[in-house]
Amino acid sequence: MAELKFEITEQLGSIGENARGWARELNMVSWNDREPKYDLRDWSPDHTRMGKGLTMTADELAALRDLLNSLELDSFEGDEFDV
């Protein structure tokens, strides 16, 4: 199996951290030398290991933003994430 090559070209921000120190981050990531895309996933503190995540184009990220802005999120306060 071919090795997965990635490069975080820009760290945009973290939206949470779990007890093991892994952070859920939105980054710009180039996968296998392709054009960087928006990427949301859990990362180990040293960014050498990652969990499953989502990779999105700018249009997909904008659609997600619009969807989230249309939701009533009060019922979701305090939810934690697992890795």
Backbone hydrogen bonds, N-H to C=O, Kabsch-Sander energy under -0.5 kcal/mol:
donor,donor_aa,acceptor,acceptor_aa,energy
5,K,3,E,-0.5
7,E,30,S,-1.8
9,T,7,E,-0.9
9,T,28,M,-2.1
10,E,28,M,-1.4
12,L,10,E,-0.7
12,L,26,L,-1.7
13,G,26,L,-1.3
15,I,24,R,-3.2
16,G,24,R,-0.7
18,N,22,W,-2.4
21,G,18,N,-1.8
23,A,43,W,-2.1
24,R,16,G,-2.4
25,E,23,A,-0.7
25,E,41,R,-2.7
26,L,13,G,-3.0
27,N,25,E,-0.6
27,N,39,D,-2.7
28,M,10,E,-3.0
29,V,27,N,-0.6
29,V,37,K,-2.6
30,S,7,E,-2.8
31,W,29,V,-0.6
32,N,5,K,-3.8
32,N,30,S,-0.5
34,R,31,W,-1.4
37,K,29,V,-2.2
38,Y,56,M,-1.9
39,D,27,N,-2.8
40,L,54,L,-2.8
41,R,25,E,-1.8
41,R,39,D,-0.5
42,D,52,K,-0.6
43,W,23,A,-2.6
44,S,49,R,-2.4
47,H,44,S,-1.9
51,G,42,D,-2.7
54,L,40,L,-2.5
56,M,38,Y,-3.3
61,L,57,T,-2.4
62,A,58,A,-2.3
63,A,59,D,-2.0
64,L,60,E,-2.2
65,R,61,L,-2.6
66,D,62,A,-2.4
67,L,63,A,-2.3
68,L,64,L,-2.9
69,N,65,R,-2.6
70,S,66,D,-1.1
70,S,67,L,-0.6
71,L,67,L,-0.5
71,L,68,L,-1.1
73,L,71,L,-0.8
76,F,73,L,-2.1
77,E,74,D,-1.2
79,D,76,F,-1.6
